[in-house]
């Protein structure tokens, strides 16, 4: 970075100009005077790197280039904003920028979750800033509260809905009784789901965000590879109805928890993404459609909820602009933003050793002794049953009966590995015709009431 004269503009390069990038350009232009007043110097867009210039006829003349490397390396750039997404070329470009002392503002959750350490080290080595509020939950101010406002507290859990596409699909299934495929089709038709929805519906997008959240909340480096990830493809209309019967709803949750030591495990963190039943009384249960919401629990602050638009051009650009102003102010006053903090270096607990409760739905023979056999399978694997309900049956009961009934078992908290072996054992029982579904029940501090399941 060059020595700055008083009032010298802060010069900004933009990498990528899709839905988010074009909103950034609009805001930089429309709000130029306000931004200058807030930063203490004009904020000047000096270049926009795109792959296909002909698609951007509205961009100010002379700004567009296909030479992203040249733009990033230019001595006339102070801050690089990246909204290209994906790992490469974004990683190479941002490392180049940071090593050259240019501050970086990025929305790139996949890159941060895979290789955030390299970016943070490059920023540290040159003294540049690295801001990434837009990478998780779009417009919702969440990372700054975790990184700055709550840095004096001890965060115990961050659990949230951080993927709008899947929340739209699950909300549609709950509202209409539709199956997964029909709800996905509707989400695609309305533009909520992409043509290839895998990153969203298989949970990878949420897993990247969970890695970023866990790293900030627990001062520990957590990468996407550390996050246990299951998507929503297997959630059925029957699962949604079963949740409703328990006064629950199913949400794709990103859960980051601080786990105390015990049972041979050290104090650790857990970061996981999966669809789970949550009580309708929990504030996250009423977050519908494409909205995001994140529930944060900290020892002194108690419970906090962050809610808003987690995607889209303008909402994401809002978060980027907030970071841009922070980075620009630091340049003007000669300061630096917060560094990455990973001093705690807690281990990540493997999913097998993480305990939750489960809702297990079985099709079983309708005859005497079946319930005892099923209960034994749970007992043998040390999984404690909280409630059992049987649906249908009776007509073919007794020895030799040929009918089938549905049995729902809700467990107390048990390690994932114990539940997995229980399910295997259930599948081997003669009386069990099929394990129809296994869903986690995350009460998140509230009781799941309909079956009297309270602790
Ligand atoms: N595809 C994401 C979602 C938004 O559906 O919420 C970007 O992370």
Boltz pocket constraint, residues with backbone or C-beta under 6 A from the ligand:
constraints:
  - pocket:
      binder: B
      contacts: [[A, 135], [A, 162], [A, 163], [A, 164], [A, 165], [A, 166], [A, 192], [A, 200], [A, 205], [A, 290], [A, 310], [A, 311], [A, 312]]
      max_distance: 6.0
